[in-house]
């Protein structure tokens, strides 16, 4: 068993103001995405400039925060919302959900694409490789805060989380950091380093994240107030990831099928 490194979740306190590590991880994620986006925009023929990148990061940040909060309330705490609808706006109490944040970001991308006269998938394909930076940083924030721990285990790297029940558990936050952060970033960055048909990068993001999240949920403790949604093993995270996997496969099929048709059509015309 490994010893959980008890780090004060409050990174900095200035009088009554407390700055938590989890909040700082959001800043790390957005700053990293901004830097990488500018790097990609600086490539010849990217079709992007620094002003557009800054605007994109702002739109994405608003989408993440609003969508993440809304998703947390509606997907994971709907009963409390019904009892007190105004609790939706109590963002100081915490509570963010990735799947809600994803929907918020998609809506933000749609607004951004209209403002800058770009296609939705042109924006999404450009931004998808940047997302794992924030995902990985967020999971480190979860680990420092000792939240969203894993299921009980006997593996030698299991940990006892102070806010849990004293049982040895999987450090599932680190599993998510490794897959949703590091592995997903490497996969998308390498895949997008070469020209790809529209929708392909977005499709791979949805497919890969959905598969990674579905797998990791087998090691992550389900939300206590929800438990398993079905079959004594299907969690809410897995249920929400299934549409991502399906849509990702559809987008990849459409991207490469249309691309193949586009390549063969001109040949037939020339012949």
Secondary structure, DSSP 8 states (H G I E B T S, - for coil): --------SEEEEETTEEEEHHHHHHHHHHHHHHHHHHHHHTSTT----HHHHHHHHHHHHHHHHHHHHHHIIIII-HHHHHH-GGGGG-GGG----HHHHHHHHHHHHHHHHHHTT--HHHHHHHHHHHHHHHHHHHHHHHHHTT-S-B-B--STT-EE-TTTTS-EE--HHHHHIIIIIIIHHHHHHHHHTS---TTHHHHHHHHHHHHHHHHHTTTB---TTT--SBTTTB-HHHHHHHHHHHHHHHHHHHHHHHHHHHHHHHHHHH-
